[in-house]
Amino acid sequence: MANVQLDKVHSAINFTVKHMMVSKAKGEFQDFDVDFQGDINNLEDSKVKVTVDVNSIETNNEDRNGHLKSGDFFDAENHPHIVFESTSVRKLSESSFEVTGDLTIRGTTNQETFKVEFNGMAKDPMGGNMVAGFDVEGSLNREDYGLTWNAALETGGVLIGKEVNLTAGLEFVVEE
């Protein structure tokens, strides 16, 4: 079985959430790791553990970053990591999969399912290793994890939507 390692330089985890009911606020987590166990050619039998450093959140606004790290949201001081551990991988087509697992945010764990698209493999001309690429999409209700802070708007509605959309582009080095 090949050794499969995340290429952090060519990987990203991003999110969007409704802002003021009319637009989307965007952000990313800049420090995370993905531990892949299994065979890249047999994803249904693989396991994945994603660990995200909450303090690496970046929204291009220092005040917002600080607020998100505070007790109003992620409470990074007491819950420094977001962790996803897969429990099953279901093949939908040759390149599409559903990955279900336990997602823990702020000490609360719920089962979530993410759509994963396997983009294939290519030989790295710089290092000679094979690389594999994946795109991940999903959404979750932030309030299911205790991230309930919000503010009412004068015009009706709330400042921050409940649904958080997640996307990730992940590249792995596959060493034979």
Protein Blocks (a to p, Z undefined) as FASTA:
>chain_A
ZZddddfklgccdddddehhlaccddddfbdcdddedjfklmmlpccdddddfklgcehi
aklmmmmmmmklnommlmmbccdddfbdcdfbfmbccddddddeehiacddddddddebj
cddfknopacddddddddddfklnopabccddfkgpjfbdfbdcddddddddddZZ
